Amino acid sequence: MSSTIEHDERYRAISARDTRFDGQFVTAVRSTGIYCRPSCPARTPKRENVTFYPTSAAAHEAGYRACKRCLPEAAPGSPAWNLRGDAAARAMRLIAAGVVEQEGVPGLARRLGYSPRHLTRLLTTELGAGPLALARAHRAHTARMLLVGTDLPVSEVAFSAGFASIRQCNDTIREVFEMTPGELRAKRRHASGATDRSARADDGTQGAIDLLLPHRTPMDSAGVFAWMAARALPGVETATATSFARHLRMPGGPAHFEVRQTPEGQLRLRAKVTRLGDLAPLVSTARRLFDLDADPQAVDEALSSHPQLAPLVAAVPGIRMPGAADPHEMLIRAMVGQQITVAAARTALTALAEQLGERTADGGLLFPTMAAIAEHGAEVLRGPTARIRAITGAAEALADGSLPLSVGDDAAEQRAALLAMPGIGPWTADYVRMRVIGDPDVFLPGDVAVRSGAVASGLPGDPAALTAWAARTAPWRSYLTAHLWAAAPVRPQRRRPVHPASKESS
């Protein structure tokens, strides 16, 4: 599965029980028939007995079961699925988003541009398991998370995790973990080192959960919450210095979630959905929104190796690049925020949401559908006619499917499709790619705040020269961008011909 060098590096990682590699690969031990996370506290197996797999699904397909001691499914997700842009990585992002449960393997293959048979061959070659096995492993992970982290009945856990029946859930749990759901719940193991104690909402609402969101440290949670607070739309979103909540449209109906930081520095998710099957995709959305599968130590180490950036990394260790709760909404927010201040864009988007959005049963507000913006956006939006036409045109293209936009897009194809739309330039296309796909290697040299932060940090201010310098920080240029935004001197807000992210509301 790995080259000799990779095998040696990974063996050193498991010998050191290095938590940084949890979620990036699993260790299968032939002598025991189990697979573990790299930091498993058990005795380090002999080198000749070890095989490394990129996913737990691959280890399971090879005949191994999950370790009962370290529970590898409890680890944060692999950052490779954002770092890589190939079909395998795109498939993993779409599987986490629930595409297999919603559209089946044919739907997943169609989104990736392959036949189901070819996609199965490709994923089996790249990841050691086909799409059904990968989706099954994701469901097992979700079920484990809900069994350990909530008090939901096993029947609700089964459907929340995406299983078609309770029996299918029970059989999978037994096969993967060699325990029944009841036994797994009874263990209440906390392999992440966190107290994962909680469950249904106080009112007993069906579909409500409260659980831990594991992630690698360090984590600049204050920076993410501040980002959200500056852009929160009243009614749709609520943000404080230690929490962010919003209403969101899911396939099964309206949902609501809140991510909050505990006094111990953990992040917890409280969520409520209309349909239980939307819980797993909602957890995935929250993780992407907060960039929780990032490898901050790798990013910080790489960026701080440059003298100009070392002070920035020291000031903000574990910086994150916020994702998007909804790809379509992200594009509209980015387009509305062009060339105006955050405050002005927030005002415009608030009016759009209040006049065209839908109210939920609990009084919340859902961001407008693309069809509503396409049909009535011109009645609400203010500004140049061409700009309004571009926004409503993009909404119409998103609504009718002529402009595909999802977490599983090919980066180059997504960028080309966006640039082909009227009113969308390179900044917007690249910014959307950064936020929607989670691409860690996007740089925005035309951004005024990026250039300002670069000059303040001793880097070139000219876009061409800055682009050339930034190339040495690949593949982490999105995080370089975030650090330069943070380093930009505060300026009076005014209209600008180029819209920096610090002056953009999305």
VEXBAVO-996321 format. One record per residue (C-alpha): residue number from 1; x, y, z. Coordinates in Angstrom, 2 decimals. Each point is the difference from the previous one (the first is absolute). Example, Ala and Ser with C-alpha at 12.3 -4.5 7.8 and 13.67 -1.06 7.14 Angstrom:
<nodes>
{node 1; {12.30; -4.50; 7.80}}
{node 2; {1.37; 3.44; -0.66}}
</nodes>
This chain:
<nodes>
{node 1; {0.00; 0.00; 0.00}}
{node 2; {2.87; 2.38; 0.65}}
{node 3; {3.53; 0.53; -1.15}}
{node 4; {2.84; -1.04; 2.28}}
{node 5; {0.62; 3.62; 1.02}}
{node 6; {-3.67; 0.60; 0.80}}
{node 7; {-0.13; -3.26; 1.94}}
{node 8; {3.03; 0.99; 2.09}}
{node 9; {-1.42; 3.48; 0.69}}
{node 10; {-3.34; -1.41; 1.07}}
{node 11; {1.62; -2.66; 2.15}}
{node 12; {1.96; 2.72; 1.79}}
{node 13; {-3.27; 1.86; 0.53}}
{node 14; {-1.73; -2.97; 1.63}}
{node 15; {3.11; -0.77; 2.06}}
{node 16; {-0.20; 3.53; 1.38}}
{node 17; {-3.80; -0.25; 0.34}}
{node 18; {-0.16; 3.31; -1.83}}
{node 19; {-3.54; 1.40; 0.18}}
{node 20; {0.68; 2.31; -2.96}}
{node 21; {-0.50; -2.95; -2.34}}
{node 22; {-3.31; -1.19; 1.44}}
{node 23; {-2.53; -0.04; -2.83}}
{node 24; {2.66; 0.15; -2.71}}
{node 25; {0.49; -3.77; -0.19}}
{node 26; {-0.72; -3.14; 1.99}}
{node 27; {2.36; -2.74; 1.11}}
{node 28; {-1.06; -3.59; -0.66}}
{node 29; {1.74; -2.71; 2.03}}
{node 30; {0.08; -3.45; -1.58}}
{node 31; {0.73; -1.83; 3.24}}
{node 32; {-3.14; 1.33; 1.71}}
{node 33; {-2.33; 0.68; -2.94}}
{node 34; {-0.82; 3.50; 1.20}}
{node 35; {0.67; 3.52; -1.29}}
{node 36; {0.84; 3.00; 2.18}}
{node 37; {0.55; 3.71; -0.13}}
{node 38; {3.71; 1.04; 0.05}}
{node 39; {-0.15; 1.14; 3.63}}
{node 40; {-1.47; -3.25; 1.33}}
{node 41; {1.41; -0.56; 3.52}}
{node 42; {0.39; -3.75; -0.57}}
{node 43; {3.48; -1.48; -0.34}}
{node 44; {1.58; 0.91; -3.34}}
{node 45; {-0.27; -3.00; -2.36}}
{node 46; {3.00; -1.43; -1.80}}
{node 47; {0.84; 1.77; -3.24}}
{node 48; {-0.46; -3.17; -2.07}}
{node 49; {-3.55; -0.46; 1.33}}
{node 50; {-1.22; 3.45; -0.99}}
{node 51; {-1.86; 1.19; -3.09}}
{node 52; {-1.12; 3.62; -0.37}}
{node 53; {-3.29; 0.90; -1.67}}
{node 54; {-1.25; 3.46; -1.03}}
{node 55; {-3.51; -0.66; 1.33}}
{node 56; {-1.67; -2.22; 2.58}}
{node 57; {-2.22; -1.32; -2.80}}
{node 58; {3.07; -1.38; -1.77}}
{node 59; {1.16; -1.73; 3.18}}
{node 60; {-3.45; -1.43; 0.55}}
{node 61; {-0.19; -1.24; -3.59}}
{node 62; {3.35; -1.74; 0.59}}
{node 63; {-1.54; -1.93; 2.89}}
{node 64; {0.96; 2.11; 3.03}}
{node 65; {-2.28; 1.31; 2.74}}
{node 66; {0.23; 3.26; 1.92}}
{node 67; {2.02; 0.13; 3.21}}
{node 68; {-2.25; 0.09; 3.06}}
{node 69; {2.59; 1.93; 1.95}}
{node 70; {0.76; 3.00; -2.25}}
{node 71; {-3.14; -0.01; -2.23}}
{node 72; {1.63; 1.36; -3.18}}
{node 73; {-3.39; 1.24; -1.28}}
{node 74; {0.03; 2.61; 2.78}}
{node 75; {2.99; 1.82; -1.50}}
{node 76; {-0.34; 3.27; -1.96}}
{node 77; {-0.33; -0.45; -3.76}}
{node 78; {2.98; -0.06; -2.31}}
{node 79; {1.20; 3.37; -1.36}}
{node 80; {1.01; -1.86; -3.17}}
{node 81; {-3.50; 0.24; -1.44}}
{node 82; {0.34; 3.79; -0.24}}
{node 83; {3.69; -0.03; -0.83}}
{node 84; {-0.56; -2.42; -2.87}}
{node 85; {-2.14; 1.01; -2.96}}
{node 86; {-0.29; -3.34; -1.76}}
{node 87; {-3.15; -2.05; -0.46}}
{node 88; {0.66; -2.07; 3.12}}
{node 89; {0.18; 3.07; 2.22}}
{node 90; {-3.07; 1.53; -1.63}}
{node 91; {-1.85; -3.27; 0.56}}
{node 92; {0.92; 0.01; 3.69}}
{node 93; {-1.35; 3.55; 0.40}}
{node 94; {-3.25; -0.94; -1.73}}
{node 95; {-0.39; -3.21; 2.02}}
{node 96; {0.39; 2.02; 3.21}}
{node 97; {-2.68; 2.38; -1.32}}
{node 98; {-2.44; -2.92; -0.26}}
{node 99; {-0.15; -0.33; -3.79}}
{node 100; {0.00; -3.81; 0.01}}
{node 101; {-2.95; -0.09; 2.44}}
{node 102; {-1.89; 2.59; -2.08}}
{node 103; {0.90; -1.00; -3.56}}
{node 104; {1.65; -3.40; 0.23}}
{node 105; {3.27; -1.02; -1.63}}
{node 106; {-1.34; 0.95; -3.49}}
{node 107; {-0.62; 3.53; 1.27}}
{node 108; {3.49; 0.22; 1.49}}
{node 109; {1.53; -1.30; -3.25}}
{node 110; {-2.05; 2.45; -2.06}}
{node 111; {1.22; 2.94; 2.06}}
{node 112; {3.60; -1.09; -0.53}}
{node 113; {-0.43; -0.67; -3.71}}
{node 114; {0.57; -3.78; 0.09}}
{node 115; {-2.04; -3.15; -0.43}}
{node 116; {-0.75; -1.82; 3.29}}
{node 117; {2.25; -2.90; -1.05}}
{node 118; {2.94; 2.25; -0.86}}
{node 119; {-0.43; 2.00; 3.21}}
{node 120; {0.04; -3.21; 2.03}}
{node 121; {3.20; -1.11; -1.71}}
{node 122; {1.60; 3.41; 0.52}}
{node 123; {-0.83; 0.27; 3.69}}
{node 124; {0.98; -3.59; 0.69}}
{node 125; {3.38; 0.64; -1.61}}
{node 126; {0.56; 3.36; 1.73}}
{node 127; {-1.59; -0.58; 3.40}}
{node 128; {-0.30; -3.76; 0.35}}
{node 129; {-3.80; 0.03; 0.05}}
{node 130; {-2.85; 0.77; -2.38}}
{node 131; {-2.67; 2.69; 0.49}}
{node 132; {-2.46; -2.31; 1.77}}
{node 133; {2.65; -1.11; 2.49}}
{node 134; {1.16; 3.59; 0.56}}
{node 135; {-3.59; 1.17; 0.57}}
{node 136; {-0.58; -2.95; 2.33}}
{node 137; {3.09; 0.93; 2.03}}
{node 138; {-1.24; 3.60; 0.20}}
{node 139; {-3.37; -1.23; 1.28}}
{node 140; {1.76; -2.17; 2.59}}
{node 141; {2.03; 3.01; 1.13}}
{node 142; {-3.15; 2.11; 0.32}}
{node 143; {-1.81; -2.74; 1.91}}
{node 144; {2.94; -0.36; 2.41}}
{node 145; {0.06; 3.76; 0.51}}
{node 146; {-3.71; 0.09; 0.81}}
{node 147; {0.07; -3.11; 2.20}}
{node 148; {2.88; 1.32; 2.08}}
{node 149; {-0.87; 3.69; -0.09}}
{node 150; {-3.78; -0.02; 0.38}}
{node 151; {-2.84; -1.87; 1.68}}
{node 152; {-1.99; -0.40; -3.22}}
{node 153; {-1.75; -3.38; -0.20}}
{node 154; {1.79; -2.52; -2.20}}
{node 155; {-2.85; 0.18; -2.50}}
{node 156; {0.53; 3.75; -0.44}}
{node 157; {3.77; -0.47; -0.15}}
{node 158; {-0.44; -2.44; -2.88}}
{node 159; {-2.01; 2.37; -2.16}}
{node 160; {2.00; 3.06; 1.02}}
{node 161; {3.17; -1.74; -1.18}}
{node 162; {-1.56; -0.76; -3.37}}
{node 163; {-0.74; -3.71; 0.39}}
{node 164; {-3.04; -1.36; -1.79}}
{node 165; {-1.05; -2.10; 2.99}}
{node 166; {0.77; -0.64; 3.65}}
{node 167; {1.18; -3.50; -0.86}}
{node 168; {2.48; 1.35; -2.56}}
{node 169; {1.36; 2.38; 2.63}}
{node 170; {0.32; -2.75; 2.60}}
{node 171; {1.75; -2.34; -2.43}}
{node 172; {2.46; 2.69; -1.09}}
{node 173; {0.85; 1.04; 3.56}}
{node 174; {0.64; -3.64; 0.95}}
{node 175; {2.15; -0.58; -3.07}}
{node 176; {2.08; 3.19; 0.26}}
{node 177; {0.38; 0.27; 3.77}}
{node 178; {-0.70; -3.61; 1.10}}
{node 179; {-2.53; 1.41; 2.45}}
{node 180; {-3.74; 0.52; 0.01}}
{node 181; {-1.27; 3.60; -0.01}}
{node 182; {-0.92; -0.42; 3.65}}
{node 183; {3.48; -1.22; 0.90}}
{node 184; {1.62; 2.83; -1.93}}
{node 185; {-2.17; 2.54; 1.80}}
{node 186; {0.72; -1.55; 3.37}}
{node 187; {3.74; 0.39; -0.43}}
{node 188; {-0.31; 3.78; -0.48}}
{node 189; {3.62; 0.03; -1.03}}
{node 190; {1.57; 3.41; -0.53}}
{node 191; {2.92; -0.70; -2.30}}
{node 192; {0.26; 3.69; -0.78}}
{node 193; {0.67; 0.75; 3.66}}
{node 194; {-3.21; 2.02; 0.28}}
{node 195; {-3.09; -0.49; 2.11}}
{node 196; {-2.65; -0.85; -2.57}}
{node 197; {-2.99; 0.12; 2.28}}
{node 198; {-3.34; 1.16; -1.29}}
{node 199; {-2.86; -0.59; -2.17}}
{node 200; {-3.47; 0.95; -0.92}}
{node 201; {-1.28; 3.51; 0.38}}
{node 202; {-1.54; 0.84; 3.35}}
{node 203; {-3.43; 0.00; -1.62}}
{node 204; {0.57; -3.51; -1.42}}
{node 205; {-0.37; 1.24; -3.56}}
{node 206; {0.53; -2.75; -2.54}}
{node 207; {3.18; 0.44; -1.98}}
{node 208; {1.70; 2.23; 2.55}}
{node 209; {3.55; -0.83; 1.04}}
{node 210; {2.81; 1.55; 1.99}}
{node 211; {3.46; -1.46; -0.56}}
{node 212; {3.71; 0.67; -0.17}}
{node 213; {1.72; 1.08; -3.23}}
{node 214; {3.51; -1.49; 0.12}}
{node 215; {2.75; 2.01; -1.68}}
{node 216; {3.74; 0.41; -0.02}}
{node 217; {1.64; 2.71; 2.03}}
{node 218; {0.90; 2.81; 0.08}}
{node 219; {-3.30; 1.53; -1.01}}
{node 220; {-0.61; 3.71; -0.56}}
{node 221; {-3.66; -0.30; 0.99}}
{node 222; {-0.12; 3.67; 1.04}}
{node 223; {0.94; 1.03; -3.52}}
{node 224; {-2.70; -2.18; -1.59}}
{node 225; {-2.71; 1.24; 2.38}}
{node 226; {1.05; 3.60; -0.68}}
{node 227; {-0.19; -0.65; -3.75}}
{node 228; {-3.50; -1.41; 0.38}}
{node 229; {-1.14; 2.83; 2.27}}
{node 230; {1.08; 2.65; -2.50}}
{node 231; {-2.11; -1.62; -2.72}}
{node 232; {-2.99; -1.43; 1.90}}
{node 233; {-3.41; 0.79; -1.50}}
{node 234; {-2.67; 0.73; 2.64}}
{node 235; {-2.62; -2.72; 0.09}}
{node 236; {2.12; -2.39; -2.05}}
{node 237; {3.10; -0.02; 2.20}}
{node 238; {0.98; 0.88; 3.56}}
{node 239; {3.61; 0.42; 1.05}}
{node 240; {1.89; 0.83; 3.19}}
{node 241; {3.64; -0.11; 1.02}}
{node 242; {-0.37; -3.69; 0.84}}
{node 243; {-2.90; -1.30; -2.10}}
{node 244; {-1.60; 0.00; -3.43}}
{node 245; {-3.50; -1.20; -0.86}}
{node 246; {-2.10; 0.04; -3.13}}
{node 247; {-3.06; -1.35; -1.78}}
{node 248; {0.71; -2.05; -3.09}}
{node 249; {-2.02; -1.68; -2.72}}
{node 250; {0.73; -3.75; -0.20}}
{node 251; {-1.43; -2.64; -2.36}}
{node 252; {-2.47; -1.17; 2.64}}
{node 253; {-1.11; 3.47; 1.09}}
{node 254; {1.20; 2.89; 2.17}}
{node 255; {2.82; -0.62; 2.47}}
{node 256; {1.67; 2.03; 2.71}}
{node 257; {3.44; -0.42; 1.50}}
{node 258; {2.28; 1.75; 2.45}}
{node 259; {3.76; -0.44; 0.44}}
{node 260; {1.25; 1.26; 3.33}}
{node 261; {3.27; 0.01; 1.88}}
{node 262; {0.01; -1.46; 3.50}}
{node 263; {2.05; 1.49; 2.88}}
{node 264; {2.46; -2.87; -0.57}}
{node 265; {0.56; 1.11; -3.59}}
{node 266; {-1.94; -2.84; -1.62}}
{node 267; {-2.47; 0.58; -2.83}}
{node 268; {-3.46; -1.48; 0.32}}
{node 269; {-2.81; -0.23; -2.49}}
{node 270; {-3.67; 0.30; 0.89}}
{node 271; {-2.21; -0.81; -2.98}}
{node 272; {-3.65; -0.61; -0.81}}
{node 273; {-1.30; -1.30; -3.30}}
{node 274; {-3.36; -0.72; -1.57}}
{node 275; {1.11; -3.39; -1.36}}
{node 276; {2.35; -2.23; 1.97}}
{node 277; {1.97; -0.89; -3.13}}
{node 278; {1.17; 3.62; -0.25}}
{node 279; {1.98; -0.18; 3.26}}
{node 280; {3.15; -1.54; -1.49}}
{node 281; {0.23; 2.48; -2.93}}
{node 282; {-0.65; 2.84; 2.45}}
{node 283; {2.91; -1.11; 2.20}}
{node 284; {2.17; -0.11; -3.13}}
{node 285; {-1.15; 3.52; -0.91}}
{node 286; {0.91; 1.32; 3.45}}
{node 287; {3.43; -1.62; -0.21}}
{node 288; {0.67; 1.58; -3.39}}
{node 289; {-1.31; 3.36; 1.16}}
{node 290; {2.56; 0.06; 2.81}}
{node 291; {2.77; -1.74; -2.00}}
{node 292; {0.26; -2.66; 2.69}}
{node 293; {1.79; -2.60; -2.10}}
{node 294; {2.97; 2.31; -0.66}}
{node 295; {3.52; -0.95; 1.10}}
{node 296; {0.98; 3.22; 1.83}}
{node 297; {3.38; -1.22; 1.16}}
{node 298; {1.05; -0.80; -3.57}}
{node 299; {-1.27; 3.39; -1.19}}
{node 300; {1.63; 1.94; 2.82}}
{node 301; {3.29; -1.83; -0.38}}
{node 302; {0.15; 0.66; -3.74}}
{node 303; {-0.97; 3.67; 0.19}}
{node 304; {2.13; 0.86; 3.02}}
{node 305; {3.09; -1.28; -1.81}}
{node 306; {-0.06; 3.31; -1.90}}
{node 307; {1.38; 2.83; 2.19}}
{node 308; {-2.60; 2.49; -1.24}}
{node 309; {-2.85; -2.29; 1.04}}
{node 310; {1.34; -1.38; 3.28}}
{node 311; {-1.37; 2.96; 2.05}}
{node 312; {-3.42; -0.38; -1.64}}
{node 313; {-0.19; -3.69; 0.84}}
{node 314; {1.19; 0.65; 3.54}}
{node 315; {-2.74; 2.61; 0.42}}
{node 316; {-2.76; -2.23; -1.40}}
{node 317; {0.92; -3.68; 0.30}}
{node 318; {-2.45; -2.47; -1.51}}
{node 319; {-1.65; 2.51; -2.32}}
{node 320; {-2.99; -1.40; -1.89}}
{node 321; {-1.63; 0.78; -3.33}}
{node 322; {-3.79; 0.05; 0.56}}
{node 323; {-1.99; -2.12; -2.41}}
{node 324; {-3.51; 0.45; -1.38}}
{node 325; {-3.26; -1.20; 1.52}}
{node 326; {-1.56; -0.12; -3.46}}
{node 327; {1.95; 0.29; -3.29}}
{node 328; {-2.77; 1.81; -1.88}}
{node 329; {-0.54; 2.49; 2.80}}
{node 330; {3.76; 0.53; 0.14}}
{node 331; {0.14; 1.18; -3.62}}
{node 332; {-2.88; 2.44; 0.45}}
{node 333; {1.52; 1.42; 3.18}}
{node 334; {3.36; 0.43; -1.70}}
{node 335; {-1.57; 1.78; -2.99}}
{node 336; {-2.11; 2.30; 2.18}}
{node 337; {3.09; 0.83; 2.05}}
{node 338; {2.09; 1.11; -2.97}}
{node 339; {1.40; 3.53; 0.19}}
{node 340; {-1.91; 0.98; 3.13}}
{node 341; {0.76; -0.15; 3.73}}
{node 342; {-0.96; -2.87; 2.26}}
{node 343; {-2.63; 2.18; 1.67}}
{node 344; {-1.56; 1.03; -3.31}}
{node 345; {-0.04; -3.54; -1.33}}
{node 346; {-1.47; -1.27; 3.24}}
{node 347; {-2.79; 2.57; -0.30}}
{node 348; {-0.72; -1.05; -3.60}}
{node 349; {0.03; -3.70; 0.84}}
{node 350; {-2.18; 0.53; 3.06}}
{node 351; {-2.62; 1.72; -2.16}}
{node 352; {0.23; -2.83; -2.53}}
{node 353; {-0.50; -2.62; 2.72}}
{node 354; {-2.83; 1.83; 1.75}}
{node 355; {-1.97; 0.64; -3.19}}
{node 356; {0.65; -3.21; -1.91}}
{node 357; {0.95; -2.53; 2.69}}
{node 358; {-2.33; -2.49; 1.63}}
{node 359; {-0.97; -0.07; 3.67}}
{node 360; {0.46; -3.20; 1.95}}
{node 361; {-2.44; -1.38; 2.55}}
{node 362; {2.14; 1.33; 2.86}}
{node 363; {0.13; 3.52; -1.45}}
{node 364; {3.39; -0.30; -1.66}}
{node 365; {0.83; 1.12; -3.50}}
{node 366; {1.33; -2.05; -2.90}}
{node 367; {2.19; 1.66; -2.62}}
{node 368; {-2.03; 0.42; -3.22}}
{node 369; {-0.07; -2.77; -2.57}}
{node 370; {1.82; 0.64; -3.26}}
{node 371; {-3.35; -0.09; -1.81}}
{node 372; {-1.35; 2.78; 2.24}}
{node 373; {3.08; 2.17; -0.58}}
{node 374; {-0.14; -0.60; -3.75}}
{node 375; {-3.68; 1.00; -0.13}}
{node 376; {-0.17; 2.82; 2.53}}
{node 377; {3.57; 1.02; 0.77}}
{node 378; {-0.15; 3.02; -2.29}}
{node 379; {-2.86; 1.36; 2.12}}
{node 380; {2.11; -0.08; 3.17}}
{node 381; {3.61; 0.52; -1.03}}
{node 382; {1.39; 3.50; -0.46}}
{node 383; {2.90; 1.19; -2.10}}
{node 384; {1.09; 0.00; -3.65}}
{node 385; {-2.41; -1.79; -2.32}}
{node 386; {2.74; -2.14; -1.49}}
{node 387; {1.05; -1.20; 3.44}}
{node 388; {-3.55; -0.90; 1.00}}
{node 389; {-0.47; -1.79; -3.31}}
{node 390; {3.18; -1.98; 0.63}}
{node 391; {-1.18; -1.09; 3.45}}
{node 392; {-3.48; -1.04; -1.12}}
{node 393; {1.51; -1.69; -3.06}}
{node 394; {2.34; -2.04; 2.19}}
{node 395; {-2.93; -0.94; 2.26}}
{node 396; {-2.03; -1.13; -3.01}}
{node 397; {2.90; -2.12; -1.29}}
{node 398; {0.40; -1.58; 3.43}}
{node 399; {-3.74; -0.65; 0.24}}
{node 400; {-0.33; -1.69; -3.38}}
{node 401; {3.23; -1.96; 0.36}}
{node 402; {1.83; 1.58; -2.93}}
{node 403; {2.63; 1.24; 2.48}}
{node 404; {1.00; -2.94; 2.23}}
{node 405; {1.62; 1.00; 3.27}}
{node 406; {0.78; -2.49; 2.77}}
{node 407; {2.69; -1.18; 2.41}}
{node 408; {0.89; -2.77; -2.46}}
{node 409; {0.77; 2.18; -3.01}}
{node 410; {3.26; -0.22; -1.86}}
{node 411; {1.81; 3.24; 0.92}}
{node 412; {1.04; 0.98; -3.53}}
{node 413; {-3.42; -0.80; -1.45}}
{node 414; {-1.78; 1.91; 2.74}}
{node 415; {2.19; 3.05; -0.53}}
{node 416; {-0.54; -0.07; -3.77}}
{node 417; {-3.77; -0.34; 0.40}}
{node 418; {-0.13; 2.96; 2.38}}
{node 419; {2.19; 2.20; -2.17}}
{node 420; {-2.31; -0.70; -2.94}}
{node 421; {-2.85; 1.66; 1.90}}
{node 422; {-0.57; 3.76; -0.46}}
{node 423; {1.14; 2.05; 2.97}}
{node 424; {2.31; -2.66; 1.49}}
{node 425; {3.71; 0.76; -0.14}}
{node 426; {3.12; -1.84; 1.17}}
{node 427; {-0.24; 1.21; 3.61}}
{node 428; {-3.54; -1.28; 0.46}}
{node 429; {0.67; -3.30; -1.78}}
{node 430; {3.11; -0.67; 2.08}}
{node 431; {-1.60; 1.14; 3.24}}
{node 432; {-2.99; -2.29; -0.55}}
{node 433; {2.37; -2.88; -0.76}}
{node 434; {1.81; 0.69; 3.26}}
{node 435; {-3.21; 0.02; 2.03}}
{node 436; {-2.09; -2.66; -1.77}}
{node 437; {2.55; -2.68; -0.87}}
{node 438; {2.28; 0.79; 2.91}}
{node 439; {2.99; 0.23; -2.32}}
{node 440; {2.98; 0.80; 2.27}}
{node 441; {2.12; 1.42; -2.83}}
{node 442; {-1.91; 3.04; -1.29}}
{node 443; {1.67; 3.40; -0.05}}
{node 444; {-1.70; 3.35; -0.67}}
{node 445; {2.71; 2.44; -1.14}}
{node 446; {-2.51; 2.56; -1.25}}
{node 447; {-1.58; 0.32; 3.43}}
{node 448; {0.68; 3.40; 1.55}}
{node 449; {0.12; -1.33; 3.56}}
{node 450; {2.36; -2.82; -1.01}}
{node 451; {2.39; 2.48; -1.59}}
{node 452; {-0.28; 2.31; 3.00}}
{node 453; {0.77; -2.85; 2.38}}
{node 454; {2.90; -1.07; -2.21}}
{node 455; {1.61; 3.44; 0.10}}
{node 456; {-0.48; 0.18; 3.78}}
{node 457; {1.78; -3.37; 0.24}}
{node 458; {2.96; 0.97; -2.18}}
{node 459; {-1.23; -1.73; -3.15}}
{node 460; {-0.42; 1.51; -3.50}}
{node 461; {-3.14; 2.06; -0.51}}
{node 462; {-0.05; -0.35; -3.78}}
{node 463; {-2.42; -2.80; -1.03}}
{node 464; {2.44; -1.66; -2.42}}
{node 465; {2.91; 0.08; 2.42}}
{node 466; {-2.20; -1.10; 2.89}}
{node 467; {-1.35; -2.91; -2.05}}
{node 468; {3.53; -1.11; -0.81}}
{node 469; {1.01; 0.18; 3.67}}
{node 470; {-3.13; -1.83; 1.16}}
{node 471; {0.80; -2.97; -2.23}}
{node 472; {2.59; -1.13; 2.54}}
{node 473; {-2.76; -0.58; 2.58}}
{node 474; {-1.92; -2.52; -2.15}}
{node 475; {-2.07; -2.01; 0.73}}
{node 476; {-1.16; 2.25; 2.86}}
{node 477; {-0.67; 3.28; -1.79}}
{node 478; {-3.59; 0.25; 1.29}}
{node 479; {1.40; 0.14; 3.52}}
{node 480; {2.61; 2.53; -1.13}}
{node 481; {-2.91; 2.08; -1.29}}
{node 482; {-1.75; -0.29; 3.37}}
{node 483; {3.13; 1.12; 1.86}}
{node 484; {0.44; 3.01; -2.30}}
{node 485; {-3.64; 0.98; 0.54}}
{node 486; {0.62; -0.13; 3.74}}
{node 487; {3.19; 2.06; -0.38}}
{node 488; {-1.61; 2.73; -2.10}}
{node 489; {-0.10; 3.37; 1.81}}
{node 490; {-3.49; 1.16; 0.85}}
{node 491; {-1.20; 2.58; -2.51}}
{node 492; {-3.07; 2.22; -0.18}}
{node 493; {-2.75; -1.82; -1.88}}
{node 494; {-0.67; 1.38; -3.44}}
{node 495; {-0.87; -1.22; -3.48}}
{node 496; {2.84; -1.71; -1.80}}
{node 497; {0.45; -1.08; -3.61}}
{node 498; {1.32; -3.37; 1.24}}
{node 499; {-1.86; -1.82; 2.76}}
{node 500; {2.20; -1.49; 2.71}}
{node 501; {-1.31; -2.82; 2.13}}
{node 502; {0.23; 2.28; 3.03}}
{node 503; {-2.53; 2.22; -1.76}}
{node 504; {-2.20; -2.81; -1.25}}
{node 505; {-3.03; -1.43; 1.72}}
{node 506; {-0.19; -3.59; -1.08}}
</nodes>
